[in-house]
Amino acid sequence: MKKAVRLYINGTVQGIFFRQFVKDNAEKLDIRGFVRNLEDGRVEVFAEGEADNVEKLIELCKQGPKHSQIRNVEIKEEKLQDFKEFKILHI
């Protein structure tokens, strides 16, 4: 079953290749959507794909790459958007 979520990730998540970490893992899990930095210092992720794989990506986002310090991950259920790929967006 397909699932879509929007994540807002708080902590030390900008300037440490966090977006590339999310993109690489999303592509491995066949997840579509996007990741981008927000002006308030958070990272936003929109992810859609098979429910199990989306859950795996959420867990990876809670851990983050080596130099990240994740304080909070806000998760919101979303409607499927039918993205064709996973992209890094720039503000």
VOSEKOL-420835 format. One record per residue: residue number from 0; residue in three letters; y, z, x of N, C-alpha, C in turn. Coordinates in Angstrom, 3 decimals, decimal comma. Layout:
# residues N
+-----+-----+----------+----------+----------+----------+----------+----------+----------+----------+----------+
!   i !  aa !  n_north !     n_up !   n_east ! ca_north !    ca_up !  ca_east !  c_north !     c_up !   c_east !
+-----+-----+----------+----------+----------+----------+----------+----------+----------+----------+----------+
! NUM ! ALA !        Y !        Z !        X !        Y !        Z !        X !        Y !        Z !        X !
...
+-----+-----+----------+----------+----------+----------+----------+----------+----------+----------+----------+
***
This chain:
# residues 91
+-----+-----+----------+----------+----------+----------+----------+----------+----------+----------+----------+
!   i !  aa !  n_north !     n_up !   n_east ! ca_north !    ca_up !  ca_east !  c_north !     c_up !   c_east !
+-----+-----+----------+----------+----------+----------+----------+----------+----------+----------+----------+
!   0 ! MET !   -1,190 !    0,000 !    0,837 !    0,000 !    0,000 !    0,000 !    1,252 !    0,000 !    0,880 !
!   1 ! LYS !    2,223 !   -0,750 !    0,466 !    3,466 !   -0,849 !    1,241 !    4,404 !    0,295 !    0,890 !
!   2 ! LYS !    5,240 !    0,625 !    1,869 !    6,176 !    1,740 !    1,707 !    7,438 !    1,404 !    2,492 !
!   3 ! ALA !    8,577 !    1,887 !    2,017 !    9,840 !    1,708 !    2,741 !   10,569 !    3,045 !    2,792 !
!   4 ! VAL !   11,153 !    3,337 !    3,962 !   11,917 !    4,568 !    4,144 !   13,162 !    4,280 !    4,974 !
!   5 ! ARG !   14,148 !    5,138 !    4,790 !   15,341 !    5,132 !    5,639 !   15,371 !    6,482 !    6,334 !
!   6 ! LEU !   15,528 !    6,453 !    7,645 !   15,576 !    7,678 !    8,431 !   16,957 !    7,835 !    9,038 !
!   7 ! TYR !   17,439 !    9,063 !    9,054 !   18,662 !    9,403 !    9,785 !   18,247 !   10,435 !   10,828 !
!   8 ! ILE !   18,387 !   10,070 !   12,095 !   17,878 !   10,897 !   13,181 !   19,044 !   11,522 !   13,933 !
!   9 ! ASN !   19,027 !   12,849 !   14,000 !   20,061 !   13,647 !   14,646 !   19,554 !   14,199 !   15,960 !
!  10 ! GLY !   20,416 !   14,286 !   16,944 !   20,061 !   14,876 !   18,224 !   20,611 !   14,031 !   19,354 !
!  11 ! THR !   19,987 !   14,144 !   20,520 !   20,357 !   13,316 !   21,662 !   19,573 !   12,018 !   21,519 !
!  12 ! VAL !   20,182 !   11,048 !   20,830 !   19,450 !    9,827 !   20,477 !   20,212 !    8,551 !   20,819 !
!  13 ! GLN !   21,432 !    8,667 !   21,334 !   22,173 !    7,468 !   21,704 !   22,326 !    7,416 !   23,216 !
!  14 ! GLY !   22,243 !    6,204 !   23,765 !   22,407 !    6,028 !   25,201 !   21,156 !    6,303 !   26,014 !
!  15 ! ILE !   19,997 !    6,397 !   25,362 !   18,745 !    6,696 !   26,073 !   17,637 !    5,720 !   25,688 !
!  16 ! PHE !   18,004 !    4,550 !   25,223 !   17,049 !    3,515 !   24,804 !   16,240 !    3,935 !   23,591 !
!  17 ! PHE !   16,805 !    4,783 !   22,730 !   16,094 !    5,219 !   21,529 !   15,840 !    4,041 !   20,602 !
!  18 ! ARG !   16,830 !    3,169 !   20,432 !   16,646 !    2,024 !   19,530 !   15,525 !    1,109 !   20,028 !
!  19 ! GLN !   15,475 !    0,881 !   21,329 !   14,408 !    0,036 !   21,869 !   13,043 !    0,694 !   21,692 !
!  20 ! PHE !   13,000 !    2,013 !   21,854 !   11,767 !    2,783 !   21,619 !   11,286 !    2,581 !   20,180 !
!  21 ! VAL !   12,205 !    2,675 !   19,216 !   11,841 !    2,502 !   17,804 !   11,374 !    1,066 !   17,560 !
!  22 ! LYS !   12,106 !    0,096 !   18,080 !   11,749 !   -1,317 !   17,876 !   10,370 !   -1,615 !   18,462 !
!  23 ! ASP !   10,109 !   -1,190 !   19,678 !    8,818 !   -1,451 !   20,311 !    7,665 !   -0,877 !   19,483 !
!  24 ! ASN !    7,834 !    0,354 !   19,021 !    6,784 !    0,994 !   18,226 !    6,657 !    0,359 !   16,849 !
!  25 ! ALA !    7,769 !   -0,022 !   16,237 !    7,721 !   -0,689 !   14,932 !    6,948 !   -2,000 !   15,039 !
!  26 ! GLU !    7,200 !   -2,756 !   16,100 !    6,502 !   -4,032 !   16,263 !    5,006 !   -3,816 !   16,497 !
!  27 ! LYS !    4,639 !   -2,793 !   17,245 !    3,221 !   -2,479 !   17,457 !    2,540 !   -2,130 !   16,138 !
!  28 ! LEU !    3,294 !   -1,489 !   15,233 !    2,745 !   -1,040 !   13,948 !    2,954 !   -2,062 !   12,829 !
!  29 ! ASP !    3,471 !   -3,242 !   13,170 !    3,730 !   -4,313 !   12,194 !    4,677 !   -3,839 !   11,084 !
!  30 ! ILE !    5,741 !   -3,159 !   11,498 !    6,753 !   -2,661 !   10,571 !    7,984 !   -3,557 !   10,673 !
!  31 ! ARG !    8,609 !   -3,808 !    9,530 !    9,818 !   -4,622 !    9,468 !   11,001 !   -3,728 !    9,126 !
!  32 ! GLY !   12,216 !   -4,191 !    9,479 !   13,413 !   -3,427 !    9,139 !   14,420 !   -3,492 !   10,260 !
!  33 ! PHE !   15,085 !   -2,355 !   10,500 !   16,110 !   -2,331 !   11,554 !   16,337 !   -0,917 !   12,059 !
!  34 ! VAL !   17,003 !   -0,852 !   13,206 !   17,464 !    0,416 !   13,771 !   18,873 !    0,181 !   14,282 !
!  35 ! ARG !   19,747 !    1,176 !   14,107 !   21,118 !    1,046 !   14,617 !   21,712 !    2,417 !   14,866 !
!  36 ! ASN !   22,656 !    2,440 !   15,820 !   23,446 !    3,647 !   16,052 !   24,504 !    3,753 !   14,967 !
!  37 ! LEU !   24,794 !    4,964 !   14,548 !   25,887 !    5,212 !   13,612 !   27,054 !    5,829 !   14,370 !
!  38 ! GLU !   28,241 !    5,659 !   13,834 !   29,436 !    6,162 !   14,520 !   29,458 !    7,675 !   14,654 !
!  39 ! ASP !   28,715 !    8,384 !   13,792 !   28,702 !    9,851 !   13,860 !   27,687 !   10,392 !   14,872 !
!  40 ! GLY !   27,053 !    9,487 !   15,649 !   26,126 !    9,928 !   16,687 !   24,666 !    9,913 !   16,271 !
!  41 ! ARG !   24,393 !    9,673 !   14,989 !   23,007 !    9,595 !   14,532 !   22,469 !    8,176 !   14,746 !
!  42 ! VAL !   21,167 !    8,036 !   14,596 !   20,525 !    6,729 !   14,569 !   19,933 !    6,551 !   13,175 !
!  43 ! GLU !   20,129 !    5,365 !   12,597 !   19,564 !    5,029 !   11,293 !   18,422 !    4,049 !   11,512 !
!  44 ! VAL !   17,310 !    4,293 !   10,817 !   16,153 !    3,404 !   10,866 !   15,787 !    3,034 !    9,431 !
!  45 ! PHE !   15,626 !    1,743 !    9,161 !   15,034 !    1,298 !    7,900 !   13,699 !    0,688 !    8,271 !
!  46 ! ALA !   12,623 !    1,226 !    7,711 !   11,283 !    0,776 !    8,068 !   10,470 !    0,511 !    6,811 !
!  47 ! GLU !    9,799 !   -0,656 !    6,795 !    8,899 !   -0,955 !    5,696 !    7,636 !   -1,608 !    6,242 !
!  48 ! GLY !    6,529 !   -1,268 !    5,621 !    5,242 !   -1,790 !    6,043 !    4,141 !   -1,005 !    5,348 !
!  49 ! GLU !    2,936 !   -1,105 !    5,901 !    1,827 !   -0,341 !    5,333 !    2,146 !    1,152 !    5,446 !
!  50 ! ALA !    1,864 !    1,899 !    4,389 !    2,254 !    3,310 !    4,311 !    1,780 !    4,112 !    5,524 !
!  51 ! ASP !    0,535 !    3,911 !    5,960 !    0,012 !    4,658 !    7,116 !    0,837 !    4,379 !    8,370 !
!  52 ! ASN !    1,213 !    3,114 !    8,572 !    1,977 !    2,735 !    9,754 !    3,399 !    3,273 !    9,694 !
!  53 ! VAL !    3,986 !    3,288 !    8,501 !    5,333 !    3,860 !    8,341 !    5,289 !    5,343 !    8,686 !
!  54 ! GLU !    4,258 !    6,040 !    8,243 !    4,116 !    7,466 !    8,561 !    3,978 !    7,671 !   10,070 !
!  55 ! LYS !    3,230 !    6,794 !   10,731 !    3,089 !    6,889 !   12,190 !    4,439 !    6,708 !   12,875 !
!  56 ! LEU !    5,242 !    5,752 !   12,383 !    6,560 !    5,530 !   12,979 !    7,466 !    6,744 !   12,759 !
!  57 ! ILE !    7,387 !    7,351 !   11,578 !    8,182 !    8,558 !   11,306 !    7,833 !    9,644 !   12,323 !
!  58 ! GLU !    6,545 !    9,841 !   12,572 !    6,120 !   10,864 !   13,541 !    6,627 !   10,534 !   14,945 !
!  59 ! LEU !    6,594 !    9,254 !   15,327 !    7,115 !    8,844 !   16,630 !    8,620 !    9,104 !   16,719 !
!  60 ! CYS !    9,333 !    8,861 !   15,632 !   10,782 !    9,099 !   15,614 !   11,093 !   10,588 !   15,734 !
!  61 ! LYS !   10,227 !   11,432 !   15,202 !   10,428 !   12,879 !   15,307 !   10,241 !   13,359 !   16,748 !
!  62 ! GLN !    9,419 !   12,635 !   17,530 !    9,194 !   12,999 !   18,931 !   10,218 !   12,323 !   19,831 !
!  63 ! GLY !   10,464 !   11,035 !   19,599 !   11,418 !   10,274 !   20,391 !   10,902 !    9,951 !   21,782 !
!  64 ! PRO !   11,655 !    9,132 !   22,523 !   11,280 !    8,812 !   23,896 !   11,558 !    9,993 !   24,823 !
!  65 ! LYS !   11,257 !    9,805 !   26,090 !   11,266 !   10,891 !   27,074 !   12,557 !   11,711 !   27,116 !
!  66 ! HIS !   13,720 !   11,082 !   27,124 !   14,968 !   11,825 !   27,316 !   15,663 !   12,230 !   26,016 !
!  67 ! SER !   15,031 !   11,982 !   24,885 !   15,662 !   12,333 !   23,611 !   15,412 !   13,802 !   23,277 !
!  68 ! GLN !   16,294 !   14,345 !   22,453 !   16,108 !   15,682 !   21,887 !   16,398 !   15,551 !   20,400 !
!  69 ! ILE !   15,345 !   15,527 !   19,614 !   15,478 !   15,320 !   18,182 !   15,720 !   16,675 !   17,525 !
!  70 ! ARG !   16,832 !   16,779 !   16,798 !   17,132 !   18,018 !   16,078 !   16,691 !   17,940 !   14,622 !
!  71 ! ASN !   16,850 !   16,759 !   14,001 !   16,550 !   16,634 !   12,578 !   16,277 !   15,172 !   12,247 !
!  72 ! VAL !   15,301 !   14,948 !   11,365 !   15,044 !   13,608 !   10,831 !   15,089 !   13,708 !    9,314 !
!  73 ! GLU !   16,096 !   13,067 !    8,729 !   16,233 !   13,017 !    7,277 !   15,511 !   11,763 !    6,797 !
!  74 ! ILE !   14,636 !   11,921 !    5,814 !   13,808 !   10,810 !    5,334 !   14,127 !   10,548 !    3,866 !
!  75 ! LYS !   14,441 !    9,286 !    3,553 !   14,703 !    8,894 !    2,167 !   13,787 !    7,739 !    1,798 !
!  76 ! GLU !   13,092 !    7,870 !    0,670 !   12,280 !    6,765 !    0,163 !   13,217 !    5,633 !   -0,273 !
!  77 ! GLU !   12,821 !    4,399 !   -0,029 !   13,634 !    3,235 !   -0,371 !   12,776 !    2,202 !   -1,086 !
!  78 ! LYS !   13,444 !    1,215 !   -1,691 !   12,746 !    0,071 !   -2,274 !   12,457 !   -0,925 !   -1,158 !
!  79 ! LEU !   11,369 !   -1,646 !   -1,293 !   11,032 !   -2,671 !   -0,307 !   12,115 !   -3,747 !   -0,293 !
!  80 ! GLN !   12,509 !   -4,171 !    0,898 !   13,565 !   -5,182 !    1,057 !   13,009 !   -6,527 !    1,521 !
!  81 ! ASP !   11,741 !   -6,573 !    1,880 !   11,084 !   -7,797 !    2,349 !   11,716 !   -8,359 !    3,616 !
!  82 ! PHE !   11,965 !   -7,492 !    4,581 !   12,445 !   -7,944 !    5,889 !   11,351 !   -8,792 !    6,546 !
!  83 ! LYS !   11,760 !   -9,723 !    7,383 !   10,813 !  -10,615 !    8,064 !   10,479 !  -10,149 !    9,474 !
!  84 ! GLU !   11,319 !   -9,264 !   10,044 !   11,110 !   -8,784 !   11,410 !   11,781 !   -7,435 !   11,561 !
!  85 ! PHE !   11,672 !   -6,859 !   12,748 !   12,359 !   -5,599 !   13,039 !   13,443 !   -5,886 !   14,061 !
!  86 ! LYS !   14,670 !   -5,499 !   13,744 !   15,808 !   -5,834 !   14,595 !   16,570 !   -4,575 !   15,024 !
!  87 ! ILE !   17,228 !   -4,684 !   16,177 !   18,214 !   -3,709 !   16,595 !   19,558 !   -4,254 !   16,151 !
!  88 ! LEU !   20,250 !   -3,502 !   15,303 !   21,574 !   -3,917 !   14,831 !   22,643 !   -3,215 !   15,665 !
!  89 ! HIS !   23,776 !   -3,871 !   15,819 !   24,892 !   -3,307 !   16,569 !   26,068 !   -3,115 !   15,619 !
!  90 ! ILE !   26,786 !   -2,015 !   15,770 !   27,915 !   -1,701 !   14,883 !   29,009 !   -2,739 !   15,102 !
+-----+-----+----------+----------+----------+----------+----------+----------+----------+----------+----------+
***
